[in-house]
Amino acid sequence: MKRRSFIELSFLAGAGTMLFTSCKSAYPLSVSGDNNQIPSYLSDYKELYAKNPREAASQWFRDAKYGMFIHYGLYSILGRHEWVQNNEKIHVDEYAKLKDQFTADKFDADFITDLALEAGMKYINLTTRHHDSFCLWDTKYTDFNSMNSPAKRDLVAELSEQCNRKGLALFLYYSHGRDWRHPHAPNNDKWGSSARPKFETPEPHYKYGTDHDLNIYLEFMSNQINELLTNYAPIAGIWLDGIGVPLTGDRSLFKCQELYDMIHAKQPQVLVSYKQGLLGTEDFLAPERKFDSSEKIKTPLEICDHLQRKGWGYTKTEDGNHKTKEEVIAMLKKANSYPANLLLNTGPLPSGEMHPEDVKVLREVGKEIKSRGWENLLNS
């Protein structure tokens, strides 16, 4: 039986008892048989979890060191960077046609999680919804999703199941401040940082002036994040992106603390990040590539970087020029010097297949970690 067919059958068999149960009872790999179930990735933090689930998760995160970032979506089909809709000023209806080409026929959650473990990683972060607003799960709040494409698959569910089986933590990336599709998302007339593509003619899909209501968009996002936390458990973290937009205006209008409180209430161990920090109440910071180490912070830190030279989503012109084992080890050392985790990104091919260059390098780094040990690797 093919790996993907096995995954699909396993998923169908277990769906009614595992993935779509309430969050209260949806921890499939607990370390005990009683009601005090904990996520499998936190099994070494059992005592602290009993006292404070989020503190246990925070301590685990400080110790994790290394995670896999996955940027995958409609932009992967074009192979011209995940910002292709904005950079090439592709109107909403034209861009939406890519949905009919989205097959994800080689997206293999079993292979991905095995690769993460081979690489020495402790967690995976998947782009559930990037700035183009295309969703990789079975959401009831928009038909612009992977279930309503030729793929007809819930990629979040598949990855969640495999992470739970193998003791990996799963983080969910969600584009918050920036959305190039939703009619009521921030517009360029009030917000900067590429809130919208700068079209030469008005985009008929967007609402403008008095017809525009940011609160409708905020409700949409809250509903979707609530949906993710209800349908999939345990989730290790919600990783928000698009911070540049709220930073250009009155950030209080985004009601982020209300969102953070809802997230923490849904699953007590979930950590929340909003890049370099929007309110100062985030559970960890996740800047890109570097951090001003002169800033003394107590909040856990993660540095995100990519295996391509440029871009997070698949960029065809980068083929043959991805980073090497030595460069990844250097990134691990740099992150550790802060100290911080390294969240290392790979952009799957249009089919969802992991890029062969990245597979090779990740395995090589994993062998170095296994043979030398973390301390020797980071301090050599």
Backbone hydrogen bonds, N-H to C=O, Kabsch-Sander energy under -0.5 kcal/mol:
donor,donor_aa,acceptor,acceptor_aa,energy
6,F,2,K,-2.4
7,I,3,R,-2.3
8,E,4,R,-2.6
9,L,5,S,-2.4
10,S,6,F,-2.7
11,F,7,I,-2.8
12,L,8,E,-2.3
13,A,9,L,-2.2
14,G,10,S,-1.9
15,A,11,F,-1.4
16,G,12,L,-0.5
17,T,14,G,-0.9
18,M,14,G,-1.9
19,L,14,G,-0.5
20,F,15,A,-1.6
21,T,18,M,-1.0
25,S,22,S,-1.4
26,A,23,C,-0.6
37,Q,35,N,-1.1
42,L,39,P,-1.7
43,S,40,S,-1.7
45,Y,42,L,-2.3
46,K,43,S,-0.8
49,Y,45,Y,-2.6
50,A,46,K,-1.9
51,K,47,E,-0.9
51,K,48,L,-0.6
52,N,48,L,-3.1
56,A,52,N,-2.3
57,A,53,P,-2.2
58,S,54,R,-2.3
59,Q,55,E,-2.3
60,W,56,A,-2.4
61,F,57,A,-2.5
62,R,58,S,-2.0
63,D,59,Q,-1.4
64,A,60,W,-1.1
64,A,61,F,-0.6
65,K,61,F,-0.7
66,Y,64,A,-1.6
67,G,342,L,-2.6
68,M,123,Y,-2.7
69,F,344,L,-2.7
70,I,125,N,-2.7
71,H,346,T,-1.5
72,Y,70,I,-0.7
76,S,73,G,-1.2
77,I,74,L,-1.5
78,L,74,L,-0.7
79,G,75,Y,-1.6
80,R,75,Y,-0.7
81,H,314,Y,-1.2
84,V,81,H,-1.5
87,N,83,W,-3.2
88,E,84,V,-2.4
89,K,86,N,-0.8
90,I,85,Q,-2.1
91,H,89,K,-0.6
95,Y,91,H,-2.7
96,A,92,V,-2.3
97,K,93,D,-0.6
97,K,94,E,-1.0
98,L,95,Y,-2.0
99,K,96,A,-1.7
100,D,97,K,-1.2
101,Q,98,L,-2.1
102,F,99,K,-1.1
103,T,101,Q,-1.0
106,K,351,S,-2.7
107,F,104,A,-1.7
107,F,351,S,-0.5
108,D,106,K,-0.8
109,A,107,F,-0.6
112,I,108,D,-2.6
113,T,109,A,-2.3
114,D,110,D,-2.0
115,L,111,F,-2.5
116,A,112,I,-2.3
117,L,113,T,-2.0
118,E,114,D,-2.5
119,A,115,L,-2.2
120,G,117,L,-1.1
121,M,116,A,-2.6
122,K,66,Y,-2.8
123,Y,66,Y,-0.7
124,I,169,A,-2.4
125,N,68,M,-3.1
126,L,171,F,-1.9
127,T,70,I,-1.9
128,T,126,L,-1.4
128,T,173,Y,-1.6
129,R,173,Y,-0.6
130,H,134,F,-0.7
133,S,130,H,-2.3
135,C,144,F,-2.1
136,L,128,T,-2.3
139,T,137,W,-1.8
145,N,143,D,-1.9
146,S,135,C,-2.2
148,N,145,N,-0.9
149,S,146,S,-1.0
151,A,102,F,-1.6
152,K,146,S,-1.2
152,K,149,S,-0.8
153,R,146,S,-0.8
155,L,136,L,-1.2
155,L,153,R,-0.9
156,V,136,L,-1.4
158,E,154,D,-1.8
159,L,155,L,-2.2
160,S,156,V,-2.8
161,E,157,A,-2.3
162,Q,158,E,-1.8
163,C,159,L,-2.5
164,N,160,S,-2.4
165,R,161,E,-2.0
166,K,162,Q,-1.5
167,G,163,C,-0.8
167,G,164,N,-0.6
168,L,163,C,-1.9
169,A,122,K,-2.0
171,F,124,I,-3.3
171,F,169,A,-0.5
172,L,237,G,-2.7
173,Y,126,L,-2.5
173,Y,171,F,-0.6
174,Y,239,W,-2.4
175,S,129,R,-2.4
176,H,174,Y,-0.6
176,H,241,D,-2.6
177,G,241,D,-1.6
179,D,195,A,-0.7
180,W,131,H,-3.1
185,A,182,H,-1.5
190,K,187,N,-1.2
191,W,187,N,-1.9
199,F,197,P,-1.7
206,Y,203,E,-1.7
207,K,183,P,-2.3
211,D,208,Y,-1.8
212,H,209,G,-1.3
216,I,213,D,-1.4
217,Y,213,D,-0.9
218,L,214,L,-2.3
219,E,215,N,-2.1
220,F,216,I,-1.9
221,M,217,Y,-2.4
222,S,218,L,-2.5
223,N,219,E,-2.6
224,Q,220,F,-2.1
225,I,221,M,-2.7
226,N,222,S,-2.3
227,E,223,N,-2.0
228,L,224,Q,-2.4
229,L,225,I,-2.1
230,T,226,N,-1.4
231,N,227,E,-2.7
232,Y,228,L,-1.8
236,A,170,L,-2.8
237,G,170,L,-1.0
238,I,271,L,-2.4
239,W,172,L,-2.5
239,W,237,G,-0.5
240,L,238,I,-0.7
240,L,273,S,-2.8
241,D,174,Y,-1.8
245,V,242,G,-1.5
247,L,243,I,-1.7
248,T,245,V,-1.9
249,G,246,P,-1.3
251,R,249,G,-1.2
253,L,250,D,-1.8
254,F,251,R,-1.7
255,K,252,S,-1.6
259,L,255,K,-1.4
260,Y,256,C,-3.0
261,D,257,Q,-2.6
262,M,258,E,-1.9
263,I,259,L,-2.4
264,H,260,Y,-2.5
265,A,261,D,-1.8
266,K,262,M,-1.7
267,Q,263,I,-1.7
270,V,267,Q,-1.8
271,L,236,A,-2.3
273,S,238,I,-2.2
275,K,240,L,-0.6
277,G,274,Y,-2.6
283,D,272,V,-2.4
284,F,272,V,-1.3
285,L,300,P,-2.4
286,A,275,K,-3.0
289,R,304,C,-3.1
290,K,288,E,-2.4
293,S,291,F,-1.3
295,E,292,D,-2.1
296,K,294,S,-0.6
297,I,295,E,-0.8
302,E,285,L,-2.0
303,I,341,N,-3.0
304,C,287,P,-2.2
304,C,302,E,-0.5
305,D,343,L,-2.1
307,L,345,N,-2.1
316,K,79,G,-2.2
318,E,315,T,-2.1
319,D,316,K,-1.9
321,N,318,E,-2.4
323,K,307,L,-3.1
328,V,324,T,-2.1
329,I,325,K,-2.4
330,A,326,E,-1.8
331,M,327,E,-1.9
332,L,328,V,-2.4
333,K,329,I,-2.2
334,K,330,A,-2.4
335,A,331,M,-2.6
336,N,332,L,-2.4
337,S,333,K,-1.5
338,Y,334,K,-0.5
338,Y,335,A,-1.5
340,A,335,A,-1.2
341,N,301,L,-2.1
342,L,65,K,-2.5
343,L,303,I,-2.9
343,L,341,N,-0.5
344,L,67,G,-2.7
344,L,342,L,-0.8
345,N,305,D,-3.1
345,N,343,L,-0.5
346,T,69,F,-2.5
349,L,353,E,-2.9
352,G,349,L,-2.5
358,D,355,H,-0.6
359,V,355,H,-2.3
360,K,356,P,-2.2
361,V,357,E,-1.9
362,L,358,D,-2.9
363,R,359,V,-2.0
364,E,360,K,-2.0
365,V,361,V,-2.7
366,G,362,L,-2.2
367,K,363,R,-2.1
368,E,364,E,-1.7
369,I,365,V,-2.4
370,K,366,G,-2.3
371,S,367,K,-2.5
372,R,368,E,-2.6
373,G,369,I,-2.1
377,L,373,G,-2.4
378,L,374,W,-2.8
379,N,375,E,-1.7
380,S,376,N,-0.8
